[in-house]
Amino acid sequence: MPFNDNMFRPCPMLENPEYIEKMVRETEAPSTDMQSPESVEHLVSKTKDYAEKWAPKAEEMWTERQKEKSARV
């Protein structure tokens, strides 16, 4: 399931952490790591910075890809 129209940002955990947080909250999914369980907030805090830094580059790459595809038609 795409979580973003930009296919360079498909993952709900790495590129769109707000979605993994929403899904976990809505389903009340528990942590599956029995030795070191963590909250969804803690999990998201580890990926949010990456997602924010990656988004502009991914957008640039996606826009360029779309231009290339349009030029081939």
Secondary structure as UniProt FT lines:
FT   TURN            7..8
FT   TURN            12..15
FT   HELIX           17..27
FT   HELIX           40..72
//
